[in-house]
Amino acid sequence: MFKHIVMWRFIDGANGKSKLEHAQWAKESLEALVGVVPEIISLEVGVNVCVAGTAYDAVLVSAFEDADAMERYKVHPAHAAVAACFKGITEGRAEADYTV
């Protein structure tokens, strides 16, 4: 199994929305890909509740059969459409991929 983790910091006020609104949108939009993108084994998005200054606003934890399946997920039209919406609303992003 292959895990794909992504964390975002959103820009407060981008497109007239708060960081929390962006995080909730990310959760709804990414979790809606389950059942649409066949490569996804599991996918969840958490909205941050930590108040530390180093915290990110949302985190994606997803699982795929292997790295090739994750790469197919990344270019799937449904995922690409969601990913494009992150442009202009994020000020930071971190990613980690690993095999279990």
Secondary structure as UniProt FT lines:
FT   STRAND          2..10
FT   TURN            12..13
FT   HELIX           14..16
FT   HELIX           19..31
FT   TURN            32..36
FT   TURN            38..39
FT   STRAND          42..47
FT   TURN            53..54
FT   STRAND          58..64
FT   HELIX           67..75
FT   HELIX           77..84
FT   TURN            85..89
FT   STRAND          90..99
//
